[in-house]
């Protein structure tokens, strides 16, 4: 199993190299955008894009894993279709070829004969990447390969990737938007139970050299299987002080010191925002990208990522879920949590990754229909849910 995770880390870094290469020249980048077909659109956005980088990344991951672990390819699922239509109306199915020259020739068809761009991309695609991690290298865990499924989100937060803002300032370490919100997500799960087992989050755009303007990234991983829990972060990250006092109410709604911080989508419902403001005070942060918001929880920048809509998908959450499991946390279904009676003793409704939504079509088959909450500590989650429910009920009573 550690061999599979090691290979996933290598292909994620190769994928990050592709993402960075595609952003290097704006004139080239404009050639790499194609609007998604209607059935592939995420209904959260008025316009959704598929980029050649998306497809290249997904195919690199799939085909590298297929080469190293024959048979695994049938259980690798991604967000993107690998069909492209060029300016001449020709439909091309993008696959990596055995040589750099052959891949360049195929890419040239996608890029309407742009030889320079095709050769540059093919060079990155076929470039070898080495990845070492002492913790992972010293571990050997065996698991049947035939129980593994893999969800891939080749470039999460595609809009931020296309927009390409590089000079966004963070708010207490959290970026509201910009290239820092772009992530490559690879999640491995048990196809029999749907439980996430391994996760890789690669953040290609973390810091930029002021002289060369070239980006460096960061990779995070986690493994949780049969009682073994390992991850790339040490749990010594200190949370920000919760000393800020929320004093907006008096009387029965007494002032309190918020003990939670949360990251949310800018499109979050007002009812959720209002309840969160009572639970978290001013420690609520907006950010782009489901993968990035989950990463903020993994990094310990916030306690909770909460989203009440049904516009995240299995490929958005599986990688972070596996890492958080390795850290003692997880990702649960928000709707089921709000409807759950804590007195029943039933376990928290963790998201699973092997079953599609009944009666749904297109990408909605794999949507997280009840919304989600990502967390690092179960005890914290229980307390948070209790406070959230109280404040949601209070808001309903007042309306």
C-alpha positions in Angstrom: 0.0 0.0 0.0 2.8 2.4 0.8 4.1 1.7 -2.8 0.8 2.9 -4.2 0.8 6.0 -2.0 4.5 6.7 -3.0 3.6 6.5 -6.7 0.5 8.7 -6.2 2.8 11.3 -4.6 5.1 11.1 -7.6 2.3 11.5 -10.2 0.8 14.3 -8.2 4.1 16.2 -8.4 4.2 15.5 -12.1 0.7 16.8 -12.4 1.7 20.0 -10.5 4.5 20.5 -13.0 2.0 20.3 -15.8 -0.3 22.8 -14.1 2.6 25.2 -13.5 3.8 24.8 -17.1 0.4 25.6 -18.5 0.3 28.8 -16.6 3.7 30.0 -17.5 2.8 31.9 -20.7 -0.6 33.7 -20.9 -0.7 33.6 -24.7 -0.2 29.8 -24.5 -2.7 29.4 -21.7 -5.5 31.0 -23.7 -5.2 28.1 -26.2 -5.8 25.6 -23.4 -9.4 26.6 -22.4 -12.5 24.9 -23.7 -16.0 25.4 -22.3 -17.4 22.2 -20.8 -20.3 20.4 -22.3 -23.6 21.1 -20.7 -23.9 17.8 -18.8 -20.4 18.2 -17.4 -21.1 21.7 -15.9 -21.1 22.3 -12.2 -24.4 24.1 -11.5 -22.7 26.2 -8.9 -21.1 28.3 -11.7 -22.7 30.2 -14.6 -19.7 29.3 -16.7 -17.5 26.2 -16.0 -14.3 25.4 -18.0 -12.4 22.4 -18.9 -8.7 23.0 -19.6 -6.2 20.9 -21.4 -4.2 21.0 -18.1 -7.2 19.3 -16.4 -7.3 16.5 -18.9 -3.5 16.1 -19.1 -3.2 15.9 -15.3 -5.9 13.3 -15.1 -4.5 11.1 -17.9 -1.0 11.3 -16.4 -2.3 10.1 -13.1 -4.4 7.3 -14.6 -1.8 6.0 -17.0 1.2 6.2 -14.6 -0.8 4.2 -12.1 -1.9 1.7 -14.8 1.7 1.2 -15.8 3.0 0.6 -12.3 -0.1 -1.3 -11.0 -1.7 -3.2 -13.9 -5.5 -3.7 -13.3 -5.9 -0.7 -11.1 -6.9 1.6 -14.0 -10.4 0.1 -14.1 -11.0 1.6 -10.7 -9.6 5.1 -11.3 -12.4 7.7 -11.7 -12.0 11.4 -12.5 -13.9 14.6 -13.0 -12.9 15.2 -16.6 -13.7 13.7 -20.0 -10.6 13.1 -22.0 -12.3 14.1 -25.3 -11.3 17.4 -26.9 -12.6 19.2 -29.9 -10.1 21.5 -31.7 -10.7 24.6 -33.8 -11.3 22.5 -36.9 -14.1 20.6 -35.2 -12.1 17.4 -34.9 -12.8 15.2 -31.8 -9.6 13.9 -30.2 -9.4 11.4 -27.4 -6.4 12.4 -25.3 -4.1 9.5 -24.2 -0.5 9.6 -23.2 1.6 7.9 -25.8 4.7 5.7 -25.2 7.1 8.4 -26.4 7.4 12.1 -25.9 7.3 12.7 -29.7 4.1 10.7 -30.1 2.4 12.6 -27.3 3.5 15.9 -28.8 2.0 14.9 -32.1 -1.3 14.1 -30.4 -1.3 17.3 -28.4 -0.6 19.2 -31.6 -4.0 18.0 -32.9 -5.7 19.3 -29.8 -3.8 22.6 -30.1 -4.7 23.1 -33.7 -1.1 22.6 -34.9 0.7 24.6 -32.3 4.0 22.6 -32.4 5.9 24.7 -29.9 3.2 24.4 -27.2 2.7 20.7 -27.9 6.4 19.9 -27.6 6.7 21.9 -24.4 3.8 20.1 -22.8 4.9 16.7 -23.9 8.3 17.3 -22.4 6.7 18.0 -19.0 4.4 15.1 -19.3 7.2 12.6 -19.9 9.6 14.1 -17.4 10.4 11.7 -14.5 9.7 12.9 -11.0 11.2 11.5 -7.8 9.5 11.8 -4.4 11.0 10.7 -1.1 9.5 10.9 2.4 11.4 9.2 5.2 8.2 8.3 7.1 6.7 6.7 4.1 9.9 5.0 2.9 10.3 3.2 6.2 6.7 1.8 6.2 5.4 -1.3 4.4 1.7 -1.9 4.6 0.0 -4.6 2.4 -3.6 -4.3 1.2 -5.3 -6.1 -1.7 -5.0 -3.9 -4.8 -8.3 -5.2 -6.1 -10.3 -3.4 -3.2 -8.9 0.0 -4.1 -10.8 2.7 -6.0 -9.3 6.2 -6.8 -11.0 9.5 -7.2 -9.1 12.2 -9.1 -9.8 15.9 -9.3 -7.0 17.0 -11.7 -7.3 20.7 -11.0 -9.7 21.8 -8.3 -10.8 25.4 -8.4 -10.4 25.6 -12.2 -11.8 29.2 -12.2 -9.0 30.4 -9.9 -6.5 28.5 -12.1 -7.8 30.2 -15.3 -8.1 33.6 -13.7 -4.5 33.2 -12.4 -4.4 35.9 -9.6 -0.9 35.7 -8.1 -0.8 38.6 -5.7 -3.7 37.8 -3.3 -2.9 38.5 0.4 -3.9 35.8 2.9 -6.1 36.5 5.9 -4.4 34.8 8.9 -2.8 32.3 6.5 -6.0 31.6 4.5 -6.2 32.8 0.9 -9.7 34.0 -0.1 -8.9 33.4 -3.8 -6.0 33.2 -6.2 -3.7 30.5 -7.5 -3.0 29.4 -3.9 -6.5 27.9 -3.8 -5.8 25.5 -6.7 -5.2 21.9 -5.7 -4.7 18.5 -7.2 -6.7 15.9 -5.3 -6.2 12.1 -5.3 -8.2 10.0 -2.9 -8.1 6.2 -2.5 -11.0 4.4 -1.0 -12.2 0.8 -0.3 -14.6 -0.1 -3.1 -16.4 -2.5 -0.8 -17.1 -0.1 2.1 -16.5 3.3 0.6 -14.1 4.2 3.4 -11.2 6.6 2.4 -7.8 5.0 2.9 -5.2 7.3 1.3 -5.2 10.9 0.3 -2.8 13.2 -1.6 -3.4 17.0 -1.9 -0.8 18.8 -4.0 -0.9 22.6 -3.9 1.1 23.6 -7.0 1.1 27.4 -6.3 2.3 28.1 -2.8 5.1 30.6 -3.2 6.6 32.5 -6.2 10.2 33.4 -6.8 10.2 37.3 -7.2 13.1 37.1 -9.7 12.1 34.2 -12.0 8.3 34.4 -11.2 8.3 30.6 -11.1 6.1 28.9 -8.5 6.9 26.2 -5.9 4.3 24.0 -4.4 3.6 21.7 -1.4 2.3 18.2 -1.1 0.3 16.7 1.8 -0.6 13.0 2.3 -2.3 10.7 4.7 -2.8 7.0 5.1 -5.4 5.3 7.4 -5.8 1.5 7.2 -6.4 -1.3 9.7 -5.3 0.8 12.7 -2.3 2.4 11.0 -2.6 6.1 10.7 0.2 8.2 9.2 0.3 11.7 7.6 2.8 14.3 6.4 2.0 16.9 9.0 3.0 16.9 12.7 0.2 17.7 15.0 2.2 20.6 16.6 0.5 23.3 14.6 -0.9 25.7 17.2 -4.3 27.0 16.6 -4.8 30.7 16.7 -5.7 32.1 20.0 -9.4 32.1 20.7 -9.2 35.1 23.0 -11.3 37.4 20.9 -14.6 38.0 22.7 -17.9 38.2 20.8 -19.9 40.9 22.6 -22.7 41.5 20.1 -25.5 40.3 22.5 -26.4 40.7 26.1 -29.0 39.2 28.5 -30.1 35.7 27.7 -27.8 35.7 24.7 -24.8 36.3 26.9 -21.4 37.3 25.5 -19.0 34.4 25.0 -15.5 33.7 23.8 -15.8 31.8 20.5 -13.8 28.5 20.6 -14.2 27.6 16.9 -13.0 28.8 13.5 -14.5 27.9 10.2 -13.8 28.3 6.5 -16.8 28.6 4.1 -17.8 29.2 0.5 -18.8 32.7 -0.5 -22.0 31.1 -1.8 -23.0 29.7 1.6 -26.6 30.1 2.8 -27.3 33.2 5.0 -29.0 31.0 7.6 -25.8 29.0 8.0 -23.6 32.1 8.0 -25.8 33.7 10.8 -25.6 30.6 12.9 -21.8 30.3 12.4 -21.4 34.0 13.4 -22.8 33.0 16.8 -20.6 30.0 17.1 -17.4 31.4 15.7 -17.7 35.1 16.1 -15.4 36.8 13.6 -13.3 33.7 13.0 -15.1 32.8 9.8 -13.1 32.8 6.6 -14.2 32.7 3.0 -12.1 30.8 0.5 -12.3 29.4 -3.0 -12.0 25.7 -3.9 -13.5 22.8 -2.0 -10.0 21.1 -2.0 -8.3 24.2 -0.6 -10.9 24.7 2.1 -10.5 21.1 3.2 -6.7 21.7 3.1 -7.1 24.6 5.5 -8.6 22.1 8.1 -5.8 19.6 7.4 -3.2 22.4 8.0 -4.8 23.4 11.2 -5.6 26.9 10.0 -9.3 26.4 10.9 -11.2 23.8 12.9 -14.1 23.3 10.5 -14.9 23.5 6.8 -18.7 23.6 6.4 -20.8 23.6 3.2 -24.5 23.2 3.0 -25.0 23.0 -0.7 -24.8 19.9 -2.9 -22.2 21.2 -5.4 -19.2 19.3 -4.1 -18.4 15.8 -5.4 -16.6 12.6 -4.3 -13.5 13.7 -6.2 -13.5 17.0 -4.2 -13.6 15.4 -0.7 -12.0 11.9 -0.8 -8.4 13.0 -0.6 -8.8 15.3 2.3 -11.1 12.8 4.0 -8.4 10.2 4.0 -5.8 12.6 5.4 -8.2 13.8 8.1 -9.0 10.2 9.1 -5.3 9.6 9.6 -5.2 12.7 11.8 -8.2 11.6 13.9 -10.8 13.6 12.0 -13.0 13.1 9.0 -15.8 14.5 6.8 -19.4 14.0 7.6 -22.8 14.6 5.9 -24.1 18.0 7.2 -27.8 17.3 6.6 -27.6 13.9 8.3 -25.8 15.5 11.2 -28.4 18.2 11.7 -31.2 15.6 11.6 -29.4 13.2 13.9 -30.4 12.6 17.5 -27.2 12.5 19.5 -29.0 10.4 22.2 -29.3 7.4 19.8 -25.6 6.7 20.1 -25.4 6.2 16.3 -22.1 7.0 14.8 -21.5 10.2 12.9 -22.5 9.9 9.2 -19.1 9.8 7.4 -19.1 10.4 3.7 -18.5 7.3 1.6 -17.2 7.0 -1.9 -18.4 3.8 -3.6 -22.2 4.4 -4.1 -23.8 6.9 -6.5 -26.9 8.9 -5.7 -30.1 7.1 -6.7 -32.1 8.7 -9.5 -29.3 11.3 -10.3 -27.8 11.9 -13.7 -24.4 13.2 -14.9 -22.0 14.5 -12.3 -24.8 14.7 -9.8 -24.6 11.0 -9.4 -21.5 11.6 -7.3 -22.5 14.8 -5.5 -22.2 15.1 -1.8 -26.0 15.7 -1.6 -26.3 16.5 2.1 -23.4 19.0 2.2 -20.4 18.4 4.4 -18.4 19.2 7.5 -14.6 18.5 7.5 -13.0 18.4 10.9 -9.8 17.4 12.8 -11.2 16.3 16.1 -14.4 14.3 16.8 -14.8 15.8 20.2 -14.6 19.3 18.7 -17.1 18.3 16.0 -19.7 17.1 18.5 -19.4 20.4 20.4 -19.6 22.4 17.2 -22.7 20.5 16.0 -24.4 21.1 19.3 -23.8 24.8 19.1 -24.7 25.0 15.4 -28.0 23.2 15.9 -28.9 25.5 18.9 -28.3 28.6 16.9 -30.0 27.3 13.8 -33.1 26.5 15.9 -32.9 29.9 17.6 -32.8 31.6 14.2 -35.9 29.6 13.0 -37.8 30.5 16.2 -37.0 34.2 15.6 -38.2 34.1 12.0 
